[in-house]
Amino acid sequence: VRAAFGDLPGYLAAWLAWLTMYMANAAFAVNFTAYLGYFVSGLEGAAGTGMSVALVWLATGLNCRGIRVVGAVAIVLTCLLLAPTVVLIALALVHASHDPFMPFAHPGKPLGGAVGDGLLIALYMIGGFEKLTLNAGEVQDPRRAFAVALAVVVPACALTFLLPTLAALLVAGDWT
């Protein structure tokens, strides 16, 4: 941003990226606690706030331990998240009873609206890739490393959205 628009826009972009990183991390902790509340009772009020704060401190502690620890934890958590998804997709394939493409869009929504909603989800999915430039100075050969990483991660992200949706439609077949 700085190279294209000057010092002030570059500074503001970096500052806002830094600020939103902290707000997003706190929002993730609050969302995790809210989801956990469906399975564990008593996570309302002070207990929920305490859980969210503890998650932020846990992430902070991991970051203080270094990138290798964070990377290892990220790999383990990714595997733990994807394992049930893969199992459920496989079960859906075995028990498929509907055509997932009929109807192609929600019957109560015009095709343009459905495509627009899909584009909003796609924009959300690619959000954050612009922050790669903030780390480029810390990566060996960032031009090659980021190209390889994006070539793997972007299709993988798309599949983590598409395959569970397809599996659900194969089994349920109902848009409502």
N, C-alpha and C positions, 0 to 999 in steps of 0.2 A: 504494500500500500504506500509506504514511504517513497519508494522509487518512482511510483507512478504519479502520486498526488502531492508529495511534499512532506515536510517534517510534522506539521500539526495533524493532518489526517493520519499519518503513520503512527504518531503517538496515541491519538485517540483510538484507533483501531486496536492497537496493542493493549491499551489500558482497558478498553471494553471487553476484549477477549479474556483478559486476566480476571476482570470482575465477574463476567458471566460464568467462568469456570467454577468459581467458588459458589455462586448461587445454584448452578446446575448440580454440583456435587451435593449440596445440602438438600435440594429437591429430590435427588435420587434416594437419599437416606430416608426422607419423609415418605416417599412413595413405597419404598421397601417395607417400612414399618406399617404403613396402611395395608399393604397386601398381606403381610404376616399376621395382621389383626384378624384376618378371616380364619386363620388356623389356630391362633393362640389368643385366648380371651384375656382381657385385662390390659390391652395395649392402648387404651385411650388416655387422654389427658397427660399427666406427668410421666406415666410409665412409657407412653409412646414417644414423648419428647426425649426422655432419657435414652430410649433405644436408638432414636435417630442421632442423638449427640454421640452415643457410644460408637455407632457405625462411622461417623465422621472421624472420630479419634482413632478408630481401628485403621481406617484408610490412611490417615496421617502417619500413624506408627509404621505401617507397611512402607509408605513412601520414604520415611526416614531410614529404613533398613536398606534401601537401594533398589535399583532397577531390576536386578536379577530376582530378588524376592518378589517384587511386584509382578514381574513377568511370569514367574512360576505360579503365583496365586491366580493370576488372570487365566492361565492355561487350565488349571484345575477347575476353577469356577466355570469356565466356558464348557469344559467337558461335562461337568455336573448339570449345567443348564441344557446342553444339547442331547444328553443321553435319554431323558424321558421323551423329548421331542421326537427323536429318531424312533423310539419304541412305539409311540402313538401313531406316527406316520405309517410305520410298518403294519400295525394293527388295522389302521384305516384301509390300507391297500388290500389286506386279506378280507375285510368285511365290506368292501365297496359295494354299494347298491344303487347309486345314483350317478347320472352324468353331471360332472361338476361344471360344465359349460352351458347347461340348459337350466334356466335362462342365463344368457351371457351377463346380463346386468340385473340388478334388483328390479323386479317388476314394477314397483311403485316409484321408481326414480328414473328420470330421463337419462339416456345414454351419456349426454354431455355432462350432467351432474355427477354421474358415476365415474367418468373419466377424470373430472376435476378432483373428486375426492381421492381417487387413486394417485393423482399427481401430487396432492398435498402429502400423502403418506410417503411417496417416493422422495419428496423434498426433505421431509423429516429424516428419512433413512440416510440421506447423504450428508446431513448436517454434521459438522465437525471436521470434515475432511479439509476445510480451509485452514484449520489450525496446524496442519502439517508444517507450514512454513515457519511457525514459531519454533519448531524443534529442529529445523534443517541444519543449524549450526552445530548441533550435538550429535549428528549422525554421520558415519563414514560413508562417503559417496551417496549423498541423499538423492541425487537424480536417479540413480539405478535402484537404490533401496526402496524409495517411495513408489517407483513405477512397478516394481515386483510386488510390493505389499498391496498396492491398490488393485493390481491385476488378480490377486487372490481374494482379497477381502470384499471388494464390491460384488462379484458374483456370489460369494458365500453369504453376504448379507441379504442379497435378493432371494436366494434360495431359502434362507431362514424365515422369510416372510411368505414366499409363494408356496412352498411345500406344505406347511401346516394348514394354510388356507385351502389348498387343493384337497388335502386329506379330509378336512372337516366337511367340505362340500361333497366329497365322495360318499361319506357315511350319512350325513344329515340330509343333504340335498334340499335344504330349506333356507331361504334367505331371511326369514323372519325371526 
